[in-house]
Amino acid sequence: MVILAKILVSIVAIEHIYILYMEMFAWETLGKKTFKGAMPEEMFKSTKSMAANQGLYNGFLAAGLVWSLLIENHQWSFYIAVFFLSCVLIAALYGAKSVSKRILFVQGIPAALALIVLHLI
């Protein structure tokens, strides 16, 4: 069960590293493909710096999750992972309400699964 929890936390971290990349460095290419239909195509250029800022926040989430995997003390690792996974889940709920329900499935479900498995250990 511990290995499954670490795998799920790693998946969420990798996903947020990918989001960091997309929003900070590939907003006008990969971002356009990802959010096709969610916003007019001409807005990607004007929202590039805003997306980069969001990408940085996603990077902080990823960093926190990776940090939780590197902590040797189980209890401390658990608390850090729960905090950052909760942040991801809350952001996914907000994103699902304000942007697209797809965000709940892409970001929220993996974070929720990781939280559940962590609490089963």
Secondary structure, DSSP 8 states (H G I E B T S, - for coil): -HHHHHHHHHHHHHHHHHHHHHHHH-IIIIIHHHTBTTB-TTHHHHTHHHHHHHHHHHHHHHHHHHHHHH--SHHHHHHHHHHHHHHHHHHHHHHHHHT-THHIIIIIHHHHHHHHHHHH-
